[in-house]
Amino acid sequence: MGKNLVHCGGSFTGQIAKLCNNLAAAIQLTSIAEATNLGVALGIDPNVLAEVMNSSTSRCWSSTTNHPYPGIIPDIPASKGYEGGFAVQLMHKDLGLASSCAMSAEVSVPLTNSVLQLFNLMVNHGNGHKDFAYILPFLKGGKSGCR
């Protein structure tokens, strides 16, 4: 769990903050995976692309700490067969809860719902136990190796 303690307000606000943080993390990681997948498919070395992205406007936790491309960062789930880390099925649950809360609050969350559909497919294809960075090989068509 996190190392910081933040008082969020009244009842359930901590849970709301967790859902909002996780939906942002899922969208963020999916965008890094999609951009990396495209860049590698178009011929750029993934390490070079990661360096460019990490020194530019797309720098974020997903690009610096939990990059979805194997080998960019050693000793993280993507570099260990997507084992360990935060499971797809847990992120799927949180995205579903966030989507339901948004519907109840009449708030539009199109990115959350799009990423939720991808995570739903990953769970349905038996990848719920993988780290949520597994979105990269899933976007590549479920291939275990990355180019």
C-alpha positions as CSV (number, residue, x, y, z in Angstrom):
1,M,0.0,0.0,0.0
2,G,0.9,3.6,-0.2
3,K,3.4,5.3,2.2
4,N,1.4,8.5,2.6
5,L,-1.6,9.0,4.8
6,V,-4.0,11.7,3.5
7,H,-7.2,12.7,5.3
8,C,-9.8,12.8,2.5
9,G,-12.9,14.0,4.4
10,G,-16.1,12.3,5.4
11,S,-17.3,8.7,5.1
12,F,-16.2,6.8,2.0
13,T,-14.0,9.7,0.7
14,G,-10.9,7.6,1.0
15,Q,-12.5,4.9,-1.1
16,I,-13.5,7.5,-3.6
17,A,-9.9,8.8,-3.8
18,K,-8.6,5.2,-4.3
19,L,-11.0,4.6,-7.2
20,C,-10.1,7.9,-8.8
21,N,-6.4,7.2,-8.4
22,N,-6.7,3.7,-9.8
23,L,-8.8,4.8,-12.8
24,A,-6.2,7.4,-13.6
25,A,-3.4,4.9,-13.2
26,A,-5.2,2.4,-15.5
27,I,-5.8,5.1,-18.2
28,Q,-2.2,6.3,-17.9
29,L,-0.7,2.9,-18.2
30,T,-2.9,2.0,-21.1
31,S,-1.8,5.2,-22.9
32,I,1.9,4.4,-22.3
33,A,1.3,0.8,-23.6
34,E,-0.6,2.0,-26.7
35,A,2.1,4.6,-27.5
36,T,4.9,2.2,-27.0
37,N,3.2,-0.5,-29.0
38,L,2.8,1.9,-31.9
39,G,6.3,3.3,-31.7
40,V,7.9,-0.1,-31.7
41,A,5.7,-1.3,-34.6
42,L,6.8,1.7,-36.5
43,G,10.5,0.9,-35.9
44,I,11.7,2.9,-32.9
45,D,13.7,1.1,-30.3
46,P,11.6,0.8,-27.1
47,N,14.4,2.0,-24.9
48,V,14.9,5.1,-27.0
49,L,11.1,5.8,-27.1
50,A,11.0,5.4,-23.3
51,E,13.9,7.9,-22.9
52,V,12.1,10.4,-25.2
53,M,8.8,10.0,-23.4
54,N,10.4,10.2,-19.9
55,S,12.0,13.5,-20.9
56,S,8.9,14.9,-22.4
57,T,5.2,15.6,-21.6
58,S,4.2,12.0,-21.3
59,R,6.4,11.3,-18.3
60,C,4.4,9.7,-15.6
61,W,4.4,6.9,-13.0
62,S,3.6,4.4,-15.6
63,S,6.5,5.4,-17.8
64,T,9.1,5.8,-15.0
65,T,8.1,3.2,-12.4
66,N,5.9,0.5,-14.0
67,H,6.6,0.7,-17.7
68,P,4.6,-2.0,-19.5
69,Y,7.4,-2.9,-22.0
70,P,9.6,-5.8,-20.8
71,G,13.2,-4.8,-20.1
72,I,12.7,-1.0,-19.9
73,I,12.9,-1.2,-16.1
74,P,14.4,-4.3,-14.5
75,D,12.7,-6.2,-11.7
76,I,9.2,-5.0,-12.3
77,P,6.2,-7.2,-13.4
78,A,6.6,-6.4,-17.1
79,S,10.2,-7.7,-17.0
80,K,9.1,-10.8,-15.1
81,G,6.4,-12.1,-17.4
82,Y,3.8,-9.7,-15.9
83,E,3.8,-11.7,-12.7
84,G,3.3,-10.0,-9.3
85,G,2.2,-6.4,-9.1
86,F,-1.4,-5.2,-9.2
87,A,-3.6,-7.8,-10.8
88,V,-5.7,-7.1,-13.9
89,Q,-8.7,-8.5,-12.0
90,L,-8.3,-6.0,-9.2
91,M,-7.9,-3.1,-11.6
92,H,-10.9,-4.4,-13.5
93,K,-13.0,-4.4,-10.2
94,D,-11.9,-0.8,-9.4
95,L,-12.6,0.4,-12.9
96,G,-16.1,-1.2,-12.7
97,L,-16.8,0.5,-9.4
98,A,-15.6,3.9,-10.7
99,S,-17.8,3.5,-13.8
100,S,-20.8,2.6,-11.6
101,C,-20.1,5.6,-9.3
102,A,-19.9,7.9,-12.3
103,M,-23.2,6.6,-13.7
104,S,-24.8,7.2,-10.3
105,A,-23.3,10.7,-10.1
106,E,-24.2,11.4,-13.8
107,V,-20.6,12.1,-14.7
108,S,-19.2,11.3,-18.1
109,V,-16.1,8.9,-18.0
110,P,-15.5,7.8,-21.6
111,L,-11.9,6.9,-21.1
112,T,-12.6,4.9,-18.0
113,N,-15.3,3.0,-19.8
114,S,-13.0,2.3,-22.8
115,V,-10.2,1.0,-20.6
116,L,-12.8,-1.0,-18.5
117,Q,-13.8,-2.8,-21.7
118,L,-10.1,-3.7,-22.4
119,F,-9.7,-5.0,-18.8
120,N,-12.9,-6.9,-19.1
121,L,-11.5,-8.7,-22.2
122,M,-8.3,-9.4,-20.4
123,V,-10.1,-11.0,-17.5
124,N,-12.4,-13.0,-19.9
125,H,-9.3,-14.3,-21.7
126,G,-7.8,-15.7,-18.5
127,N,-5.3,-13.0,-17.8
128,G,-6.8,-11.6,-14.5
129,H,-3.9,-12.8,-12.5
130,K,-1.3,-10.9,-14.5
131,D,-0.1,-7.4,-13.5
132,F,-2.2,-4.7,-15.1
133,A,0.8,-3.8,-17.3
134,Y,-0.2,-6.9,-19.3
135,I,-2.3,-4.4,-21.3
136,L,0.7,-4.1,-23.6
137,P,0.9,-7.7,-24.8
138,F,-2.9,-7.8,-24.8
139,L,-3.0,-4.8,-27.2
140,K,-0.5,-6.7,-29.3
141,G,-3.0,-9.5,-29.7
142,G,-2.1,-11.5,-26.6
143,K,1.4,-12.4,-27.9
144,S,3.7,-13.2,-25.1
145,G,6.8,-11.7,-26.6
146,C,7.2,-8.0,-27.5
147,R,9.0,-6.8,-30.5
